[in-house]
Amino acid sequence: MTKFYIHYGQKVAMYTLWADHPRWDKAQFIQNLSNDPKEAVKKAYILAEQYGEKPDDVDISETKMSLNEITRRNQEQIAIDEEKRKKENIENWLQRSLFLLEKNKNPFQTSDLGFWAQGNIDPRDKHIFEPDHYESLENLSLKDINYWGTLGTFKSEVHKKMHEHCKPLVADLVPNKNIHFGNVGDKKVRVRVQFISVEVVDNPYSYNEHDSISKFRFNTEDGARITARVNSNNAGNFANKTYDQRRQEGDWLTIEGTIKEHNVFEPEAGVVYNTTRMIRLKLIDEE
């Protein structure tokens, strides 16, 4: 629902009409009205009707104060007000999220009902935060469970409670020991690995809009990190077979492929990540 309201211009010389909607990034300026409050209200009503809105729905509260009575805030006052509003928003989010957790709901995941509601209801309305608009904690993916369950620092009490809920459910993952695996150039190398994660992205080099690239991460039993980029159209369909078997983080499987390279990534001085990239992967059926 679009909300129309009267505000005033930057120089506080004239009342202006604005419109806002939950789906918009910011409010939209409609047009200047008048420096007389009664005339401004009259014009706003007419414009609202032209846009298919009821005049009574226009917020005219700003016209209760004359332009001469309105004073602009300086930058220091604006900064103070912004900080106050930020703290209020954080506190409101904390209280709402803790309430949702008590109802066994995930405050970080909106349900389908909540998704549609956000598009049609002003999020400033309190009923947008009903528990039914959020996914149950029982529907957490294993990836999310492992993330929250292994979290080491907590930004808030909400993060801590999510950690406490997920910690007993965390998969038993082999720690990444930051070492390389095998010898570069070796072919048909067969190794048992633990499935860590996969990220699917569009293939920028394909003319087929349905073509994608799956970025896999595995850990060997010794803790070496193996990575692989697999095209969805590759022979053998390694990615498709992995998906069909509904692999989740922590699952064990056997793969075979060529050791392409040993990568060393140094994001900052003194911090080094070692990974081994494999290509031509095949998923080996395990009995």
Secondary structure, DSSP 8 states (H G I E B T S, - for coil): --EEEEEE-TTSSSEEEEEE-TTSSS-EEEEEEESSHHHHHHHHHHHHHHTT--GGGSB-GGGGS-GGG-----HHHHHHHHHHHHHHHHHHHHHHHHHHHHTTEEEEEE-HHHHHHHHHS-TTSGGGG-GGGEEEGGG--HHHHHHHHT--S-SSHHHHHHHHHHGGG---------B--S-TT--SEEEEEEEEEEEEEE-TT-S-TT-EEEEEEEEETT-BEEEEEEETTSTT-HHHHHHHTT--TT-EEEEEEEEEEEEEEEEETTEEEEEEEEEEEEEE---
